[in-house]
Amino acid sequence: MTTAAVSAGGKRSGLFLLPTLTLWQREIVRFYRQRNRIIGALLSPLVFWFVIGSGIGPSFRVGSAPNGMSYLEYFYPGTLILIMLFTAIFSTISIIEDRREGFLQSVLVAPISSGAIVCGKILGGTTLAMFQGIIFLLLAPFVGIHITPDRILVCLGTLFIVGFGLTGLGFLVAWPMESTQGFHAIMNVFLIPLWLMSGALFPATNPHSWIFWAVHLNPVTYGVAAVRRALYAGDPGVLNLPGFAFSLGVSLGFGLVMYAIASVLVQKKPS
């Protein structure tokens, strides 16, 4: 390989890596300077988990779970995904704000690839989602989930992959939006139903029901299943779920598809 080829390769990697890291860092700093986002991303799912779990728990029976599993325990992995989703939503709102402030236009005319723009934004949101998820993981022993260092490492890797896909989905929704009001409207009618029909709140066990097929065609379902498998690591209580490798593979494929579509949109559609 010639010196010129090595130099060209270094320039290409620099045009991708440096903008990606810069945008990633900007997302982290910006998010933690706005304390209301931290509160909304973490406390809202916690309230859902406690209120819904406490209200439905006494009358709810998880058909495929052992008798000792409470509804708060069953609902725990779904709440973890909800925290990831909320954080992804709040972090991708910055796309609309950047457009309004003129920062996004400056980034788009810079000599960097569209993939670097998308990767930096998505990695920033994914990192924030993981931080929020780690905080919630500390509550696992209080609902009867036995956490070991190995399970934590597997769960963190799983959360990264799931968070990447959810943040990519939030990016796709936020990119064409002109206002935060429109973004929240789409969130309410599209993103939240995706979570509701993911097996987070209830298991879909009747193959003759339309909800069964809606759940199994929903990519978020496999994120919930992967997190549930990672938390239990083969223990009983996760029956009638897709396997861990399959669920993780679907989640990874979903994230890569979201990234690819977002890169095409950024490249073709001027802001």
Secondary structure by P-SEA (a helix, b strand, c coil): ccaaaaaaaaaaaaaccaaaaaaaaaaaaaaaacaaaaaaacaaaaaaaaaaaaacccccccccccccccccccaaaaaaaaaaaaaaaaaaaaaaaaaaaaaaaaaaaccccaaaaaaaaaaaaaaaaaaaaaaaacccccccccccaaaaaaaaaaaaaaaaaaaaaaaaaacccccaaaaaaaaaacaaaaaaaccccccccccccaaaaaaaacaaaaaaaaaaaaaacccccccccccaaaaaaaaaaaaaaaaaaaaaaaacccc
